[in-house]
Amino acid sequence: MSAHPTVQEFTPPTVARRQDGGGLFAAYAATLKNPIEMWSEYFFHNRTFTMKAGKRTFMQVMDPVYAKQILLTDADCFKKSYIQDRLLKPAVGEGLLTTEGAVWRRQRRAAAPAFRHEALTGMVPVMETSARETAERINQAVRDTNQTCRIDIHEEMIKATYDIIEATLLSGDSRDQAYSQTQLADDITRYLQTVGKFNLLDLLDAPDWVPRILANPGINEGKKAIARIRAFAAEQIKNRQQQDHPGDDLLGMMISATDPETGDSLTDQQLLDNLITFIAAGHETTAVALSWTISILSQMPELQSRLAEEVRSIAGHEPINAEHLPALDLHEQVIMEAMRLYPPVCIIPRSVIAPVTIAGNQLEPGDHVAIAVYPMQRHAFLWDRPNTFDPDRFTEDKIKARDRFVYLPFGAGPRICIGLKFAMMEAVTILATLTRQFRFERDESHEIVPQMNVTLRPKGGMPVFVSQR
Ligand code: HEM
């Protein structure tokens, strides 16, 4: 990656920070409204936050040294958090994202071949098709409204990334079905805003029978949404199993995968849970990364022009292909910097399963730790001008000079995101296709608010004005 002179100084909007030291009541009120607001000013100037509730210690770390300890060096002392289990398992069950030990390892091995470099390179044409279809839809809207039109770019990004995951996972099998893509997207949103919504009762591990309904209205609707998503996924697997050949897409690979040690295949239940895991983990995250990127760009016209120049100099007017991607440096840097300021996954939580000491705190099984990615990536002592958008932070030299664990949008260690490269390839392909053709401008009447519901979504969507470049 090469250095590009900084275009202009810009601090993108985000939520105001509470000034208190993190009192429990204030934190509870904040998490009900928007969990990202639990992080008061304290978290952006300190390395750890520790709190006791009953016998249990809750710790958050905003420091790369402790992040490395949790994710890598002492990873065996932790498992995925019970809070995450409560939010995610109702939807994704016992798949790759949520299991541990041998069960996890087997599923990771089964999915790994689909995420190797050669397999990913083969997926770029699918990514490009979806990017081009998105550009065509936007183009049509621009033409219909005579030059400049207002579109919800978040909706477009959800559609684009869903089309890609659908094509790579299911080879398009589920297109044209009664349960439409829009219904699925709505159901995923409904689930994230209800059953998947973080709640302090979950952090304090209140038992399931303590009703969340007050803090979390709509939870029954959320459960119905999950039932529809799971029924849809079960139908996809049944259809595939009735075919002569399982296919060579991700679902086909998982159906055919056998464990090198035992020779066992994944069970039907594991196939179902992983199909939902990949649908859920594999498109919304990339969509929000792109929505935040475009939101920032819509406020930085000069940077947009540089991106357009970059894509034209690398690809001319050709469709983006796998050879172009490594040369689209500035595009990659812009996406990475957007994910620093607005990480799609803001927090990486773990439950302690073996005694371990972090920053002098002795933790015991049952205690809870979390890497507070959002405050760490905007931390006053770890970043120069922490809230300023500056893609030059992601030149190759600067990345090498930095602690690897200070920037964790994809996690790290054995549980690092399996879709990291997939996500970056699709994000660059989509962004380059759009920056070459369009200008984006902020809609000042819309207040930009990051809302944390499992992922960091733009509240009320992300309307922007678009015109042809
Ligand atoms: C910008 C996009 C993405 C972001 C920010 C992201 C973020 C993350 C993070 C932070 C984790 C680790 C969670 C932890 O350690 O507790 C993770 C895991 C995972 N991600 Fe992603 N992800 C993205 C895209 C994708 C895509 C495209 C796929 C699939 C096609 C995917 C599938 C998964 C799976 C299956 C896991 C669990 C891996 C394991 O535990 O072995 N993600 N992701």
Boltz pocket constraint, residues with backbone or C-beta under 6 A from the ligand:
constraints:
  - pocket:
      binder: B
      contacts: [[A, 80], [A, 96], [A, 97], [A, 98], [A, 108], [A, 277], [A, 278], [A, 281], [A, 282], [A, 283], [A, 285], [A, 286], [A, 289], [A, 343], [A, 344], [A, 345], [A, 348], [A, 349], [A, 408], [A, 409], [A, 410], [A, 411], [A, 412], [A, 414], [A, 415], [A, 416], [A, 417], [A, 418], [A, 419], [A, 420], [A, 422], [A, 423]]
      max_distance: 6.0
